């Protein structure tokens, strides 16, 4: 099992900061924000396209971590 990270993946003019892969398949997308605790608008195309069950949004403001389930993407439309 290999876990690799990629930076700045772009889909439909939206980007996500990191994508962890497991066995060469998308595993966990990660978005890093300074203050914004709401799920990024960038999540919807990535969660649907990559078919990852979870996404992580890291927020520097208070060292806050938000774990997003794929079901959350329907709330972002």
Backbone as CSV, one residue per row, in Angstrom:
resi,resn,N_x,N_y,N_z,CA_x,CA_y,CA_z,C_x,C_y,C_z
1,UNK,0.856,-1.179,0.000,0.000,0.000,0.000,0.895,1.233,0.000
2,UNK,0.725,2.069,-0.990,1.472,3.322,-1.068,0.508,4.484,-0.915
3,UNK,0.920,5.474,-0.158,0.121,6.687,0.002,0.962,7.847,-0.514
4,UNK,0.433,8.542,-1.497,1.136,9.662,-2.104,0.280,10.910,-2.016
5,UNK,0.907,12.075,-2.039,0.169,13.328,-2.027,0.476,14.136,-3.276
6,UNK,-0.518,14.801,-3.795,-0.363,15.671,-4.955,-0.883,17.046,-4.569
7,UNK,-0.317,18.070,-5.167,-0.784,19.411,-4.839,-1.552,20.014,-6.006
8,UNK,-2.500,20.848,-5.673,-3.275,21.663,-6.596,-3.813,20.874,-7.785
9,UNK,-4.861,20.176,-7.535,-5.577,19.448,-8.573,-6.715,20.344,-9.057
10,UNK,-6.858,20.515,-10.372,-7.880,21.420,-10.914,-8.927,20.657,-11.706
11,UNK,-10.187,20.976,-11.435,-11.321,20.440,-12.184,-12.305,21.590,-12.382
12,UNK,-12.723,21.821,-13.615,-13.712,22.862,-13.922,-13.351,24.216,-13.299
13,UNK,-12.108,24.614,-13.431,-11.597,25.891,-12.920,-11.676,26.003,-11.405
14,UNK,-11.857,24.909,-10.730,-11.815,24.886,-9.268,-10.614,24.039,-8.895
15,UNK,-10.057,24.299,-7.732,-8.892,23.527,-7.337,-8.996,23.061,-5.900
16,UNK,-8.261,22.020,-5.621,-8.159,21.491,-4.267,-6.663,21.411,-3.985
17,UNK,-6.280,21.622,-2.739,-4.864,21.766,-2.432,-4.070,20.463,-2.484
18,UNK,-4.615,19.395,-1.952,-3.891,18.122,-1.923,-4.840,16.972,-2.209
19,UNK,-4.289,15.927,-2.767,-5.036,14.691,-2.953,-4.142,13.541,-2.527
20,UNK,-4.560,12.825,-1.490,-3.843,11.619,-1.094,-4.369,10.466,-1.924
21,UNK,-3.454,9.638,-2.396,-3.852,8.463,-3.158,-3.417,7.213,-2.407
22,UNK,-4.162,6.161,-2.616,-3.853,4.874,-1.990,-3.883,3.835,-3.104
23,UNK,-2.771,3.147,-3.313,-2.657,2.183,-4.412,-2.985,2.833,-5.756
24,UNK,-2.491,4.031,-5.950,-2.653,4.802,-7.197,-4.088,5.227,-7.489
25,UNK,-4.963,5.184,-6.495,-6.352,5.624,-6.675,-6.635,6.787,-5.729
26,UNK,-7.485,7.743,-6.155,-7.840,8.854,-5.261,-8.383,8.319,-3.944
27,UNK,-7.938,8.934,-2.837,-8.340,8.441,-1.523,-8.946,9.558,-0.682
28,UNK,-8.164,10.609,-0.397,-8.666,11.696,0.450,-8.222,13.044,-0.127
29,UNK,-9.171,13.874,-0.609,-8.823,15.236,-1.009,-8.738,16.124,0.235
30,UNK,-7.804,17.077,0.206,-7.594,17.972,1.350,-7.587,19.409,0.845
31,UNK,-8.382,20.256,1.475,-8.433,21.690,1.172,-7.962,22.428,2.415
32,UNK,-7.093,23.417,2.232,-6.552,24.194,3.346,-7.063,25.624,3.220
33,UNK,-7.648,26.138,4.298,-8.183,27.502,4.325,-7.579,28.254,5.506
34,UNK,-7.587,29.574,5.417,-7.075,30.387,6.510,-8.118,30.557,7.608
35,UNK,-9.331,30.983,7.256,-10.360,31.276,8.252,-11.707,30.610,8.006
36,UNK,-11.980,30.208,6.794,-13.324,29.781,6.399,-13.673,28.387,6.918
37,UNK,-14.642,28.316,7.838,-15.051,27.031,8.408,-16.144,26.343,7.596
38,UNK,-16.778,27.058,6.676,-17.801,26.455,5.821,-17.116,25.608,4.753
39,UNK,-17.747,24.516,4.333,-17.136,23.710,3.271,-16.895,24.554,2.018
40,UNK,-15.719,24.424,1.461,-15.346,25.165,0.263,-16.265,24.799,-0.904
41,UNK,-16.550,25.778,-1.762,-17.357,25.496,-2.954,-16.618,24.551,-3.901
42,UNK,-15.337,24.386,-3.696,-14.546,23.497,-4.543,-14.817,22.024,-4.266
43,UNK,-15.462,21.704,-3.158,-15.656,20.302,-2.799,-16.556,19.540,-3.753
44,UNK,-17.640,20.142,-4.194,-18.631,19.384,-4.967,-18.045,18.692,-6.200
45,UNK,-17.355,19.399,-7.100,-16.838,18.689,-8.271,-15.801,17.624,-7.920
46,UNK,-15.033,17.854,-6.879,-14.004,16.881,-6.518,-14.581,15.629,-5.884
47,UNK,-15.499,15.792,-4.973,-16.072,14.629,-4.297,-16.840,13.764,-5.294
48,UNK,-17.524,14.383,-6.231,-18.264,13.618,-7.239,-17.325,12.962,-8.254
49,UNK,-16.360,13.704,-8.747,-15.454,13.198,-9.771,-14.521,12.115,-9.235
50,UNK,-13.967,12.337,-8.058,-12.981,11.404,-7.509,-13.609,10.205,-6.815
51,UNK,-14.884,10.311,-6.475,-15.591,9.237,-5.778,-14.905,8.859,-4.465
52,UNK,-14.448,9.868,-3.740,-13.838,9.646,-2.427,-14.937,9.729,-1.368
53,UNK,-14.940,8.823,-0.401,-15.992,8.852,0.610,-15.864,10.024,1.581
54,UNK,-14.654,10.561,1.745,-14.415,11.651,2.687,-13.506,12.692,2.062
55,UNK,-13.592,13.906,2.584,-12.661,14.970,2.254,-12.302,15.673,3.548
56,UNK,-11.134,16.288,3.592,-10.693,16.991,4.801,-10.479,18.456,4.465
57,UNK,-11.024,19.330,5.304,-10.776,20.762,5.183,-10.053,21.206,6.446
58,UNK,-8.829,21.692,6.282,-8.032,22.186,7.401,-8.153,23.699,7.451
59,UNK,-8.387,24.238,8.631,-8.503,25.682,8.798,-7.463,26.135,9.809
60,UNK,-6.604,27.066,9.393,-5.503,27.518,10.236,-5.968,28.328,11.438
61,UNK,-7.030,29.089,11.292,-7.497,30.040,12.302,-7.391,29.500,13.722
62,UNK,-7.944,28.356,13.962,-7.922,27.785,15.318,-7.478,26.322,15.270
63,UNK,-6.666,25.996,14.273,-6.239,24.608,14.084,-7.457,23.694,14.061
64,UNK,-8.391,24.031,13.217,-9.688,23.371,13.108,-9.639,22.373,11.966
65,UNK,-10.173,21.205,12.175,-10.222,20.175,11.143,-11.666,19.786,10.920
66,UNK,-12.098,19.785,9.665,-13.462,19.375,9.345,-13.394,18.186,8.403
67,UNK,-14.037,17.104,8.794,-14.105,15.912,7.964,-15.437,15.933,7.237
68,UNK,-15.388,15.885,5.925,-16.600,15.954,5.121,-16.905,14.584,4.544
69,UNK,-18.148,14.161,4.682,-18.574,12.918,4.052,-19.105,13.243,2.670
70,UNK,-19.069,12.287,1.796,-19.529,12.514,0.426,-20.967,13.000,0.391
71,UNK,-21.805,12.579,1.321,-23.206,13.001,1.350,-23.335,14.508,1.491
72,UNK,-22.357,15.169,2.080,-22.412,16.610,2.303,-22.432,17.362,0.979
73,UNK,-21.885,16.783,-0.081,-21.791,17.512,-1.347,-23.149,17.935,-1.883
74,UNK,-24.199,17.200,-1.578,-25.522,17.588,-2.062,-25.996,18.881,-1.407
75,UNK,-25.456,19.202,-0.248,-25.832,20.440,0.433,-25.122,21.649,-0.158
76,UNK,-24.096,21.419,-0.967,-23.307,22.519,-1.501,-23.793,23.017,-2.854
77,UNK,-24.860,22.443,-3.397,-25.303,22.841,-4.739,-25.968,24.190,-4.754
